[in-house]
Amino acid sequence: MTGREIEDVVVADARAGLDAMADGLFAALSARSAEQHEQDAGPAFAALKRTRATALLVPREYAGTGASAADAVRFQVALGTLAPAVAIATTMHHYKIAALGRVARSGDERAAAIAKDLGTGAGLLASGGAESTPGHDLRTLGSWAVRDGADWLVTGLKRPCSLSTSMDVLSLMAELRAADGAPEGYAQVFVPAGAESLEREPFWTSPVFGAAESHAVRLSGVRVPDDRVFPLRGETGRRFATDCYTWFQLLISASYLGVARCLATATPADRRAGSRRWTEAFDGLRRLQAELLDAADAIDTGRPAGDQLNLAVRARDRVEDEIGALGGLLLRAAGGGTFARTGFFTLLAGALHAIAFHPPQRGAREGIGLEPLDAESKDRR
């Protein structure tokens, strides 16, 4: 395959991956350059809502698109190609909705009501989960909800929290406590973005993925109705948590592959044909995407939850292990002229390494939902 053909494949894949799920989204995003999206992702988030791409993984019966896992992987790769930070940020939206949708379809009325609200409104859902720190159990939370009559008072701090500005709803994992402080387990709490006593604070100062709006969100006794608190109890709770991790591994990895494809567009036209480095890197990205699609197939064909999680984690680890080197090849293929004229693509090449910081990090793979991990996946360093 020649360099020019590779360029055509990158563009064609991005168009197909986006418009198959959200008609007109490719054109809307292509109206601005990737660098412009990285400076201000507001128009991109608005386009996602306008084209209802935000309902991608909401089941059809709850006013969503009901996309397959494979389609979602392709969508995130395509999105990352055009708007890297937007793909990273919306991973936090999609994975939580995918897990919630499965619970809703199993007959949980509370989950169904929340899913329908999200599908109907096509809003953006920010996800505040536990931080992934090597040596710490992921069940160590920074948020809690205390029962207060028919409601809950939610307190905590999530930083970073992607989509902190553009979110319509915040979903966070919290420890439930009775009015007297006695522990009552864990829950997913869904908080309206405009709730009283919910505040946003500056946090993210890195130039990498700055447009993802990954600032801090502080909750100080935010009142949340009981029907917007989803306890993670029994098998339903464990499966929800496992599905969250499975979908997150798939979609965050796909998003980083999209970032790498964005970097592939840096190579000037007169250097594309016959570029060994570019061809080698692009082939590597396609191979990694094929592994993600294999893991997605495990979801789409209904394989056991443990198989789904282990395949997704292994595929994510493979991306994490290889994508930095592939990015280096792409940066070298782009040449010194590109390096001298803009720092954008150099920034993207460095950003590819940030996949290592997403949960569950190696060394931090204990907690609710991660029990099905086999020893190899759990202990991989």
N, C-alpha and C positions, 0 to 999 in steps of 0.2 A: 504494500500500500504506500503510495507516495504522500509526501507532506501535504500537498494540496487536497488530496482525497481525505486525509485525516482532518483537515480544517472543515471540509464539507460535512464529514461525519459529526464533528463536534456541534456544528450549527444545526444540522438536521436532527440529531438526537435531542438537543435542547428544545427545539420546536415541537417535536413529537411528544417528548416527555411531559411538557407543560400543557399543550393544547388538547391532548387526549383526555386530560382531567379537568381542565378549566379553559374553555374556548376563549381565545383572545388574550390570554395571559402573556404568551410569548411576545406579541406585538407591544403590549403595554410595558413590559419590562425592557424590551429592546430599544425603547424610545430614549433611554438613558444608558450611559456607559456603566460598566461594572464599577469603575472608580467613583462615579457619581453616586451609585447606590451605596457604596461603602462610606461616603461622606454623610448621606442622609437617606435612610431607608424608609422614611415616612410614606413617600409615594408608592413604594413597592408593597408595603403592608396594606395600603389602601386598595391597590390593585388586587391583592389576594382576596380581600373581603368582597370587592365589587364583582369578581369573577367566581365567587364562592369556592375558591380553592381552599379556604379555611375549613370547609365541610368535607374535605377529601376522605377522611377516615370515619366520619359519622355514618353509621349504618343507614341504608336507604329508608327503612321504616321510621327513622327519626329525622327525616328531612335532609339527609346527607347524600354524598356521592356513593359511599360504600365501596371505595376502591380496594383492590387486592393489595397484599403486601408487596408483590412484585411491582405493581403500578406505582405504589408509594415510593419504592426505592428509586425507580426511574425518574419520578417527579422530583425528588430531592436532589438527585444528581443534576438534573436539568436546571433546577432553581439555583443551585450553587454555581453553575457555569455562568449565569448571568448576574447573580447578586449573592456573593458568598456569605455575607453576614446575615442576610435574610434567611438563607437555608439553615444556618446554624441556629438562629433564633427560633424559627418555626418548628424545628425538631422538637422543641420543648412543648409546643402546642399539640403537634400531631400524635406523639407517642402516648400522651396521657389520654387523649380522646380515643385512640385505638383500644386501649385497655378498658376504658369506661364503656365503650360500645359493646365489647364482648360480655361484660357483666350485665348490661342492659338487655342484651339478646337472650341471656340465660333466664330472664324473668324478674330481675330485681327492679321494682317499680321506682325506687328512688333514683337509681342510676339511669333508668329510662327517661325520667322527667328531666334530669340534668342534660342528658344527651340530646333530647329533643329541643331544649332551649338553645343549646349551642348550635345545633344544625339549622334551626329556623333563623336565628339571628346572624349566622355566619361570622360570629365574633372571634376574637383572638384570645386564646387561653394561655396565660403564663403559668409555668410550673415551678413551684417552690418545693423541692425535695430536700433530702438530707445531703450534706456536703460529703464528698468522697475524699477522705484523708487516709493515706496508708497508715496502718496500725490502729485504726479506729473502726468500730462496728458501725455500719450504716444506720442502725437503729438509734444512734445517738442524735437526737433531734434538737433543733433550736426553736421549736414552736409548740405551743400547747393550747388546748381549748378547755375551758372550765364551764361546766353546766350552770346555766342561770335561768331557772324556770323552763320555758319551752325553747329557749335559745342556747347558744354557746357564745362565750366571750373568748376570742382568739387573740393570743399574744405571741409575738415572735419576730425574728429578723431573718430575712433571706437575702444573702448577698454572695455572689451576684444573682440577679433575677432577670433573665432575658425577657424582652418585651415589656419591661417595666413601664414604659411610657404609652405604648400602643395597645396594651392589653385591655380587654373588656371584662375578663374574669381572671382571678388568681386562684389556682389550685395548689394547695400545699399539704404536705403530710404533717400531722400534728399528733401529739400525745393527748389523749382524752383524760380529763380528770373530773371527778364528781365535785359537787359544791364544797365538800369538806377536804378536797385535795387528793382523795383516794384515786389511784390510777385505774382507768377503764379501758386500756388498750390504745390502739392507734386508729387514725382515720384520715381520709382525704377530705379536706374542707374547701368548699368553693365559695370564694368571696368576691362580690362585685368590685370592679376596679375603682369605682367612685365611693366606696363605703367610707363612712366617717371613721376617723382614727386610723386610716390606712395612709401612710406617708411614703413618698419616694425620696431617697437621699443619693447624692453623688457617690459613686464607688469606682466605676471602671475608668481608669485613666490610660490604659494601654491603647496604642493605635490599632492593634489587631482586633478585628471584628467590633470596632467601636459602634457601628451602626446597629448592632444587635440589641442596644438599649439595656445592657446588663448592669444596671445599677442596683442599689439596695432598696428593698421594700420592708418597711417596719410596720407592724401591727401592734396597736396598744389597746387591748380590750375591745376589738372589733366585734360587734354583735352580728351573729350569723344564725339564721333560722335552722332548726333541726333538720329540715328536709334538704338542706344543702351540706350536710355532714354525712359522709359515707364511711361507716366503721369498717375497718379491715379485720373482720372476724372470721374464724373458721376457714373452710376451704375456699369460700368466695374471696375472702381477703387475701389469702396466700396466692391464689391464682391471679388476682388483680395485680399484686405486686410483681409476680413473675412476668406477667404480660408487659408491665411497664418497662422492666429491664430488657426484655426481649426486643420490643419495638424500639426502644431507645438505641440499643446497639446497632440495629439495622439502619435507622434513619440518620443517626449522627455520622455513621460511617459513610453512608451515601452522600451526605452533605459535604463531607471532606473530599470525597472523590470529585464532587462538583467543583469545589474550590480548586483542585488540581487541574481540572479541565479548563477553568478560567485562566489559570496560569499558562496552559498550553496555547491560548490565543495570543500570548505575548510575542511569539516568534514571528519576525517580519516575513512577508510573503516571499522575498527572494532567498530565504534560508530554509523554507519548508521542504521543498522537493529534495528527496535524498538525505534528509537529516536523520542520521542514525540515532542520535540521542532522543530526538522527538519521537521517532517511531518506536524505539524501545520503551520509552516512558508511556506512550499512549497504549501500547500493547499491555504493559503492566497494569494500567488503570482498568482496561477492559477485563483482564483476568480477575482483578480484585472485585469488580462489579459482578462478574459471573458467580463468584463465591457468595456475595451478598444475596444474589437472586436465588441461589440454592437454599440459603437459609430462609429466605422469604417463602420459597415453595413449601417448606416444612410447615409454615403457618397456614398457607392457602390450602394445603391438603389435609390439615387437621391432625398432624402428627402430635404425639404426646408433648405436654408443656416442657418437660425436661429436655427432650430432643430439640425443640424450638430454641430454648434458651442457650443450650450448649453450642448449637450451630451458629447462632447469632454472635455469641461472645467470641468464638474462634474466628469468625469472619472479621469481626471488629479488631481483634488482636493482630490479624494478618495485615489489615489496613494500617494499623498503628505502626507495625514493624517496618512496612515498606514504603509508605507514602512520602516520608521525608526525603528518601533517596530519589524517588521518582520526581519529586519537586525539584531537587537539585539538577537532575538531567534536563528538565524543562527550562530551568533558569539559564543553564549553560547553552541550551539550544537557542534561546532568545538572543543571546549575544551581548557584547559589551555596550553596543549602541543603545539598546533598550535599557540596560542597567543605568547608563549615564543620564538618560532623558527622564526617567521616572523611577520613583522608589516603590511604586504600587506593587509591581510583580515580585520584587524582592520581599516586600511585606507578606505577600501571599505565600511565598515559598517558606518563610519562617512560620507563618500561621498554621501550616499543615501539621506541625509538631504538636499543636495544642490539643489534638485528639487525645493525647495521653492524659490530659487533666480531667476528662469527663468520667463520671461514675459508670460502673464500678471500676475504679482504678485497680491495677495489679497491686496486691497487698492490702486491698480493702474490699474483699468480696465475701463478706459475712453479713447476714441480715435478712429481714423479711423479704421473701421473694427470690432469694439467691440459694435457697436450700437445694434446688435440683441441680446445681452446678456439680459436675464431676470433679475429681481431684485435679485432673490436668488443667481444666479451665479455671478452677478456683485458685490454684497455687502458681499459675504461670507468672514468671517474672519478666 
